[in-house]
Amino acid sequence: MTITAAADGSALGNPGPAGWAWYVNDDCWRAGGWPHGTNNQGELMAVLDLFRSTAHLPDEDLHILCDSQYVINSVTKWMPGWKRKGWRKADGKPVLNVDILKDIDRELAGRKYRFEWVKGHAGHELNEAADERARAVAIAYQQGVAARSGPGFPDAEPAAGRRPVKEGRGEGGIPPLFEPDTPARGAAETLARGTAGTPARSEAADQVRFESGTPALFGDEPDLFSELSAGDLGVEEFSQPPAGATPEQIVEAFERELLRPDVRSDIGRTGQLLHPDFTEIGTAGRLWTRDAMMMSLEESPAGPVDLDVLSADRIGTDTVLLTYRSYSRAGSALRSSLWVLDGEQWRLRFHQGTPEA
């Protein structure tokens, strides 16, 4: 049996409110997105989620219809060379969108798949259906309303793929873990005016950082927005736990680091500290995923937050539950964070907070 699916991404403004979707038929599709992202990030995420959503069918051929030559070339041509060079391009610069690409690379193991390029917006039934759903998510984020996430793949394991955000932005466009200092405002206004304590981005800077290009511009390697690796970011500049620190001390140090605006605005560092399956239940009852969290934090890191640790409990050899009271201009809140050891790195797996009266 062959599973044929179209994968597509959409970004309003590129960058801007962004969505992704894959589509098999009306009873089998999924979609998600971020408050701020690029079209190419959406294209890659659609492919990644398709692999994850079909992971329970490893023996089935996966036929992926894609209108992005960047995605096809990245997966089928460029990725082996990037891996040999330590995820760097031939000119020594870091590979772009590296975190999503690494996740795709892991999902490819043991899978039978092939890509087929299809012309976008040319009436191809499956491509149009995927594009429609990806764009609908981007529009939902733009308007701050709920987005349809789709039924998913039948019998898929719950852990297959990251759950898409089913609702719009949190208060002020900032996830509840990072309380806003300023009144709520839309993504477009945030980009134009900047966030509290953060300079507004210039139009020229955005054009350089989020350059998307077209298939005709792609040479041997692309030059697009990237989530940089630890070495690229100079992680030594960030606070590190002392040598010989206990897991509880390490977790507390990393939690404090995540509450710093300069760290929250750095998508590479948050990508290291947040587990790939990170989720947060916000104060309004909304579910935040790692992807939505990282994109929102980069756009709106908010002001400084302090904390008083209430307890740090080892609930397993590789799990620590941290509870604390946070303080910011928005007030105080009681919070709990579940940290797990992912290889050699402690990463935040789940967070929930409750504002105090």
Secondary structure as UniProt FT lines:
FT   STRAND          2..11
FT   STRAND          16..25
FT   TURN            26..27
FT   STRAND          28..37
FT   HELIX           39..53
FT   TURN            54..56
FT   TURN            58..59
FT   STRAND          61..66
FT   HELIX           69..73
FT   HELIX           74..78
FT   HELIX           79..84
FT   TURN            85..86
FT   TURN            90..91
FT   TURN            96..97
FT   HELIX           98..108
FT   TURN            109..110
FT   STRAND          112..117
FT   TURN            120..121
FT   HELIX           125..143
FT   TURN            154..155
FT   TURN            158..159
FT   HELIX           171..173
FT   TURN            176..177
FT   HELIX           187..193
FT   TURN            196..197
FT   HELIX           203..209
FT   HELIX           215..217
FT   HELIX           230..233
FT   HELIX           235..237
FT   TURN            243..244
FT   HELIX           247..258
FT   HELIX           261..264
FT   HELIX           267..273
FT   STRAND          274..281
FT   TURN            283..284
FT   STRAND          287..289
FT   HELIX           290..299
FT   STRAND          306..316
FT   TURN            317..318
FT   STRAND          319..328
FT   TURN            329..330
FT   STRAND          331..342
FT   TURN            343..344
FT   STRAND          345..355
//
